Amino acid sequence: MKILAGIVAVMVAAWLQVSWFGHVRPLGVMPNLMLVVIVLFGLWSNATPALAAALGGGFLLDLASGSDFGLRMAFFSVVVLAIIAGRQTGLHADSFITALLVVMAGTVLYNLVVLATLGAPIQAIELSRIGRELVDNLVILGFLVLVRLNLPQRPSNTPQLNKGFNR
């Protein structure tokens, strides 16, 4: 069930990013919804589903872009691998601050990688666009974290001891 939910989440994120955010641009820029979803997968799930989401989401966006094929898939994979390595060294994955910092760093780094592929010097207009995309991504992150907090929690599989019953 978790794998199916991941596939659906990545496909919906790719569809929204390409179709809806392509036309409705909050703050005049297209947010990177897939980056936010991939970061949350890296923080909230195991390594295998997180890497599968990064590869699948990047591949879908690369197919839709038509240019610089492989850039998104490679970038999202590196982001997830960095998050997984951080989690193994003690990164607190359930912290909103951690998610906030990783999305901020990912947004800035992704845009710098894209600008580096263009070969033109970075100007103030690009920095302004990165800042507006950063705000969009952080708003989306906050929304997705609130949605997760309001989902009903599944009972754990660990047996509960009946503390009031002694034999």
Backbone as CSV, one residue per row, in Angstrom:
resi,resn,N_x,N_y,N_z,CA_x,CA_y,CA_z,C_x,C_y,C_z
1,MET,0.817,-1.192,0.000,0.000,0.000,0.000,0.863,1.260,0.000
2,LYS,1.987,1.192,0.759,2.872,2.338,0.837,3.515,2.636,-0.525
3,ILE,3.839,1.583,-1.257,4.458,1.748,-2.572,3.463,2.369,-3.545
4,LEU,2.224,1.904,-3.502,1.184,2.465,-4.367,0.945,3.938,-4.055
5,ALA,0.925,4.275,-2.775,0.748,5.675,-2.387,1.911,6.529,-2.893
6,GLY,3.122,5.969,-2.855,4.279,6.695,-3.358,4.213,6.928,-4.857
7,ILE,3.804,5.902,-5.587,3.672,6.033,-7.043,2.630,7.096,-7.387
8,VAL,1.510,7.041,-6.689,0.447,8.025,-6.938,0.927,9.434,-6.591
9,ALA,1.622,9.578,-5.465,2.110,10.900,-5.057,3.073,11.483,-6.081
10,VAL,3.976,10.662,-6.591,4.947,11.145,-7.582,4.248,11.497,-8.892
11,MET,3.305,10.663,-9.309,2.595,10.942,-10.569,1.738,12.200,-10.449
12,VAL,1.071,12.384,-9.321,0.264,13.595,-9.122,1.166,14.819,-9.067
13,ALA,2.297,14.708,-8.383,3.227,15.844,-8.309,3.752,16.218,-9.694
14,ALA,4.104,15.216,-10.498,4.589,15.500,-11.855,3.487,16.134,-12.691
15,TRP,2.289,15.590,-12.590,1.163,16.137,-13.365,0.863,17.571,-12.952
16,LEU,0.808,17.843,-11.645,0.532,19.204,-11.179,1.640,20.172,-11.595
17,GLN,2.878,19.729,-11.483,3.985,20.623,-11.824,3.983,20.976,-13.306
18,VAL,3.730,19.986,-14.147,3.794,20.223,-15.589,2.540,20.948,-16.091
19,SER,1.383,20.544,-15.602,0.145,21.109,-16.153,-0.328,22.333,-15.378
20,TRP,-0.651,22.148,-14.115,-1.298,23.226,-13.374,-0.336,24.364,-13.050
21,PHE,0.819,24.029,-12.431,1.776,25.084,-12.084,2.417,25.700,-13.322
22,GLY,2.333,25.030,-14.449,2.821,25.615,-15.692,1.977,26.796,-16.139
23,HIS,0.704,26.803,-15.733,-0.206,27.885,-16.109,-0.483,28.838,-14.955
24,VAL,-0.617,28.305,-13.768,-0.873,29.134,-12.584,0.455,29.264,-11.856
25,ARG,1.072,30.396,-11.980,2.400,30.591,-11.411,2.319,31.521,-10.214
26,PRO,2.271,30.948,-8.995,2.250,31.809,-7.812,3.536,32.632,-7.739
27,LEU,3.397,33.888,-7.443,4.515,34.845,-7.376,5.252,34.969,-8.707
28,GLY,4.620,34.540,-9.791,5.199,34.697,-11.116,6.207,33.636,-11.519
29,VAL,6.402,32.621,-10.703,7.344,31.545,-11.026,6.669,30.199,-10.815
30,MET,7.226,29.169,-11.441,6.690,27.825,-11.271,7.412,27.160,-10.101
31,PRO,6.669,26.797,-9.041,7.323,26.113,-7.924,7.791,24.725,-8.331
32,ASN,8.736,24.207,-7.581,9.272,22.878,-7.852,8.615,21.894,-6.891
33,LEU,7.379,21.552,-7.185,6.606,20.644,-6.348,7.298,19.294,-6.220
34,MET,7.877,18.812,-7.290,8.523,17.501,-7.248,9.694,17.511,-6.267
35,LEU,10.437,18.580,-6.200,11.543,18.669,-5.246,11.018,18.537,-3.821
36,VAL,9.936,19.212,-3.513,9.358,19.149,-2.173,8.898,17.723,-1.866
37,VAL,8.231,17.088,-2.814,7.748,15.721,-2.613,8.927,14.762,-2.430
38,ILE,9.959,14.921,-3.210,11.129,14.043,-3.116,11.840,14.229,-1.774
39,VAL,11.959,15.466,-1.322,12.585,15.723,-0.019,11.776,15.053,1.088
40,LEU,10.451,15.181,1.032,9.614,14.550,2.055,9.702,13.031,1.989
41,PHE,9.794,12.465,0.790,10.001,11.021,0.673,11.319,10.635,1.332
42,GLY,12.354,11.410,1.079,13.652,11.115,1.672,13.634,11.189,3.191
43,LEU,12.856,12.117,3.730,12.798,12.279,5.182,11.849,11.301,5.849
44,TRP,10.743,10.955,5.200,9.677,10.208,5.866,9.614,8.731,5.509
45,SER,10.341,8.279,4.498,10.232,6.872,4.118,11.605,6.207,4.158
46,ASN,11.614,4.941,3.862,12.865,4.184,3.811,13.655,4.556,2.562
47,ALA,14.875,4.071,2.495,15.781,4.435,1.405,15.280,3.983,0.038
48,THR,14.792,2.762,-0.064,14.392,2.230,-1.368,13.213,2.990,-1.971
49,PRO,12.103,3.207,-1.225,11.014,3.980,-1.821,11.414,5.424,-2.120
50,ALA,12.271,5.996,-1.278,12.693,7.377,-1.505,13.508,7.488,-2.795
51,LEU,14.424,6.552,-3.003,15.235,6.571,-4.223,14.382,6.258,-5.446
52,ALA,13.434,5.345,-5.301,12.521,5.043,-6.418,11.680,6.272,-6.772
53,ALA,11.229,6.999,-5.762,10.460,8.219,-6.019,11.317,9.270,-6.719
54,ALA,12.562,9.400,-6.296,13.461,10.372,-6.926,13.722,10.024,-8.387
55,LEU,14.003,8.748,-8.644,14.257,8.326,-10.023,13.000,8.471,-10.884
56,GLY,11.865,8.005,-10.349,10.616,8.079,-11.111,10.152,9.509,-11.342
57,GLY,10.186,10.322,-10.302,9.767,11.716,-10.451,10.685,12.497,-11.378
58,GLY,11.985,12.281,-11.231,12.923,12.952,-12.122,12.756,12.514,-13.560
59,PHE,12.523,11.212,-13.745,12.326,10.688,-15.098,11.073,11.292,-15.736
60,LEU,9.979,11.377,-14.983,8.749,11.958,-15.530,8.946,13.423,-15.925
61,LEU,9.634,14.180,-15.073,9.874,15.592,-15.408,10.866,15.732,-16.560
62,ASP,11.843,14.834,-16.629,12.775,14.865,-17.759,12.057,14.555,-19.065
63,LEU,11.126,13.605,-19.029,10.335,13.305,-20.228,9.516,14.507,-20.661
64,ALA,8.977,15.234,-19.705,8.134,16.382,-20.015,8.941,17.587,-20.487
65,SER,10.198,17.678,-20.069,10.964,18.881,-20.392,11.464,18.883,-21.827
66,GLY,11.936,17.758,-22.304,12.440,17.704,-23.671,13.870,18.185,-23.818
67,SER,14.361,18.942,-22.865,15.750,19.400,-22.940,16.482,18.959,-21.683
68,ASP,17.770,19.012,-21.722,18.652,18.603,-20.621,18.167,17.329,-19.933
69,PHE,17.900,16.310,-20.755,17.361,15.052,-20.235,18.321,14.427,-19.237
70,GLY,17.807,14.039,-18.098,18.586,13.394,-17.052,18.971,14.311,-15.919
71,LEU,18.871,15.622,-16.115,19.273,16.573,-15.083,18.415,16.428,-13.832
72,ARG,17.110,16.371,-13.987,16.214,16.293,-12.828,16.356,14.949,-12.117
73,MET,16.424,13.881,-12.890,16.560,12.553,-12.301,17.872,12.468,-11.510
74,ALA,18.934,12.974,-12.063,20.219,12.943,-11.369,20.197,13.832,-10.124
75,PHE,19.639,15.032,-10.244,19.618,15.942,-9.100,18.771,15.373,-7.968
76,PHE,17.570,14.887,-8.277,16.699,14.343,-7.236,17.323,13.115,-6.579
77,SER,18.026,12.305,-7.352,18.691,11.129,-6.790,19.791,11.534,-5.814
78,VAL,20.565,12.544,-6.176,21.627,13.020,-5.283,21.024,13.611,-4.010
79,VAL,19.924,14.339,-4.142,19.271,14.920,-2.966,18.808,13.814,-2.021
80,VAL,18.140,12.803,-2.559,17.645,11.711,-1.717,18.799,10.951,-1.084
81,LEU,19.849,10.688,-1.842,21.001,9.979,-1.269,21.659,10.799,-0.162
82,ALA,21.711,12.121,-0.318,22.259,12.983,0.736,21.369,12.957,1.977
83,ILE,20.062,12.950,1.779,19.141,12.888,2.923,19.283,11.544,3.637
84,ILE,19.374,10.464,2.868,19.520,9.138,3.470,20.829,9.061,4.257
85,ALA,21.900,9.588,3.700,23.176,9.608,4.416,23.063,10.448,5.686
86,GLY,22.364,11.566,5.597,22.151,12.399,6.786,21.338,11.685,7.847
87,ARG,20.328,10.956,7.428,19.509,10.201,8.390,20.330,9.126,9.082
88,GLN,21.247,8.516,8.360,22.084,7.472,8.957,23.073,8.049,9.965
89,THR,23.378,9.332,9.837,24.292,9.970,10.785,23.554,10.735,11.869
90,GLY,22.233,10.596,11.920,21.490,11.190,13.022,20.618,12.383,12.672
91,LEU,20.418,12.668,11.407,19.542,13.771,11.004,18.127,13.479,11.488
92,HIS,17.530,14.421,12.181,16.180,14.228,12.726,15.167,14.409,11.601
93,ALA,14.658,13.310,11.074,13.847,13.313,9.860,12.441,13.844,10.069
94,ASP,11.899,13.767,11.268,10.528,14.225,11.491,10.437,15.698,11.855
95,SER,11.540,16.388,11.894,11.549,17.798,12.262,11.133,18.667,11.075
96,PHE,10.222,19.604,11.329,9.816,20.536,10.287,10.979,21.434,9.895
97,ILE,11.805,21.790,10.858,12.973,22.639,10.583,13.926,21.931,9.619
98,THR,14.127,20.627,9.816,14.979,19.863,8.902,14.414,19.896,7.491
99,ALA,13.106,19.641,7.364,12.472,19.677,6.042,12.598,21.067,5.426
100,LEU,12.408,22.081,6.230,12.508,23.467,5.762,13.906,23.760,5.220
101,LEU,14.919,23.370,5.977,16.299,23.632,5.558,16.686,22.837,4.310
102,VAL,16.233,21.593,4.237,16.581,20.761,3.071,15.882,21.291,1.820
103,VAL,14.621,21.702,1.940,13.916,22.273,0.775,14.570,23.584,0.357
104,MET,14.966,24.402,1.325,15.643,25.658,0.979,16.946,25.388,0.226
105,ALA,17.762,24.491,0.771,19.040,24.181,0.125,18.813,23.545,-1.245
106,GLY,17.847,22.636,-1.342,17.562,21.978,-2.615,17.080,22.950,-3.676
107,THR,16.231,23.894,-3.284,15.725,24.885,-4.240,16.853,25.752,-4.783
108,VAL,17.687,26.240,-3.889,18.798,27.106,-4.320,19.782,26.312,-5.177
109,LEU,20.163,25.110,-4.725,21.124,24.310,-5.486,20.585,23.908,-6.857
110,TYR,19.307,23.513,-6.911,18.724,23.118,-8.193,18.782,24.275,-9.184
111,ASN,18.401,25.455,-8.740,18.411,26.606,-9.638,19.820,27.006,-10.042
112,LEU,20.772,26.864,-9.138,22.158,27.162,-9.505,22.689,26.152,-10.520
113,VAL,22.283,24.885,-10.387,22.691,23.862,-11.374,22.095,24.194,-12.736
114,VAL,20.816,24.561,-12.758,20.169,24.915,-14.030,20.843,26.132,-14.645
115,LEU,21.143,27.149,-13.838,21.810,28.339,-14.361,23.217,28.010,-14.851
116,ALA,23.880,27.085,-14.191,25.234,26.696,-14.625,25.194,26.007,-15.980
117,THR,24.109,25.272,-16.275,24.020,24.612,-17.578,23.790,25.612,-18.700
118,LEU,23.258,26.792,-18.354,23.034,27.817,-19.375,24.315,28.545,-19.753
119,GLY,25.266,28.604,-18.836,26.539,29.232,-19.128,26.541,30.742,-19.048
120,ALA,25.427,31.364,-18.736,25.358,32.825,-18.636,25.641,33.249,-17.194
121,PRO,26.141,34.463,-17.012,26.383,34.924,-15.645,25.054,35.126,-14.892
122,ILE,25.097,34.906,-13.591,23.892,35.047,-12.764,23.644,36.528,-12.520
123,GLN,22.416,36.947,-12.811,22.049,38.349,-12.634,20.983,38.470,-11.557
124,ALA,20.651,39.691,-11.197,19.695,39.946,-10.118,18.316,39.388,-10.432
125,ILE,17.927,39.365,-11.692,16.601,38.855,-12.041,16.494,37.363,-11.735
126,GLU,17.594,36.618,-11.957,17.581,35.198,-11.633,17.530,34.981,-10.127
127,LEU,18.244,35.790,-9.374,18.214,35.683,-7.919,16.822,36.001,-7.387
128,SER,16.156,36.975,-7.995,14.784,37.297,-7.593,13.849,36.133,-7.873
129,ARG,14.013,35.506,-9.013,13.178,34.361,-9.366,13.423,33.194,-8.416
130,ILE,14.684,32.962,-8.063,15.000,31.896,-7.112,14.347,32.184,-5.763
131,GLY,14.389,33.418,-5.327,13.765,33.787,-4.052,12.260,33.567,-4.064
132,ARG,11.611,33.933,-5.164,10.160,33.732,-5.257,9.810,32.249,-5.331
133,GLU,10.624,31.461,-6.038,10.394,30.013,-6.079,10.603,29.404,-4.702
134,LEU,11.573,29.912,-3.972,11.828,29.433,-2.620,10.607,29.646,-1.725
135,VAL,9.996,30.813,-1.822,8.788,31.094,-1.041,7.671,30.138,-1.440
136,ASP,7.468,29.948,-2.735,6.442,29.011,-3.208,6.680,27.603,-2.667
137,ASN,7.923,27.131,-2.760,8.244,25.780,-2.302,8.022,25.615,-0.802
138,LEU,8.346,26.651,-0.035,8.163,26.563,1.412,6.685,26.582,1.791
139,VAL,5.872,27.312,1.052,4.421,27.295,1.293,3.860,25.907,0.993
140,ILE,4.286,25.311,-0.117,3.849,23.953,-0.473,4.309,22.963,0.598
141,LEU,5.543,23.106,1.072,6.059,22.235,2.131,5.184,22.335,3.375
142,GLY,4.870,23.553,3.788,4.025,23.738,4.961,2.670,23.085,4.783
143,PHE,2.093,23.223,3.598,0.797,22.608,3.320,0.881,21.087,3.416
144,LEU,1.907,20.490,2.800,2.041,19.033,2.816,2.319,18.497,4.222
145,VAL,3.083,19.237,5.018,3.339,18.818,6.393,2.047,18.894,7.206
146,LEU,1.248,19.935,7.011,-0.038,20.033,7.709,-0.978,18.898,7.301
147,VAL,-0.978,18.547,6.024,-1.807,17.429,5.577,-1.366,16.145,6.274
148,ARG,-0.055,15.916,6.341,0.439,14.699,7.001,0.080,14.686,8.480
149,LEU,0.165,15.818,9.138,-0.162,15.874,10.563,-1.635,15.602,10.824
150,ASN,-2.486,15.917,9.868,-3.920,15.738,10.051,-4.442,14.404,9.536
151,LEU,-3.572,13.580,8.966,-4.002,12.248,8.543,-4.167,11.366,9.772
152,PRO,-5.143,10.471,9.747,-5.288,9.568,10.897,-4.065,8.661,11.020
153,GLN,-3.639,8.448,12.236,-2.475,7.613,12.487,-2.881,6.154,12.510
154,ARG,-2.073,5.313,11.871,-2.330,3.870,11.899,-1.858,3.325,13.231
155,PRO,-2.568,2.346,13.766,-2.088,1.737,15.008,-0.783,0.983,14.746
156,SER,0.068,0.971,15.741,1.351,0.278,15.555,1.137,-1.226,15.631
157,ASN,2.089,-1.951,15.121,2.008,-3.411,15.102,2.556,-4.037,16.372
158,THR,3.079,-3.212,17.282,3.640,-3.770,18.501,2.515,-4.098,19.467
159,PRO,2.586,-5.239,20.112,1.515,-5.603,21.044,1.524,-4.695,22.267
160,GLN,0.340,-4.342,22.710,0.203,-3.495,23.892,0.010,-4.380,25.115
161,LEU,0.669,-4.052,26.170,0.526,-4.801,27.404,-0.672,-4.270,28.174
162,ASN,-1.410,-5.160,28.741,-2.542,-4.762,29.570,-2.009,-4.497,30.966
163,LYS,-1.841,-3.230,31.308,-1.204,-2.875,32.574,-2.117,-3.114,33.770
164,GLY,-3.394,-3.225,33.534,-4.299,-3.409,34.666,-4.589,-4.864,34.989
165,PHE,-3.996,-5.756,34.278,-4.312,-7.178,34.461,-3.030,-7.924,34.838
166,ASN,-2.945,-8.404,36.037,-1.773,-9.159,36.495,-2.209,-10.551,36.898
167,ARG,-1.460,-11.560,36.533,-1.760,-12.932,36.949,-0.660,-13.434,37.808
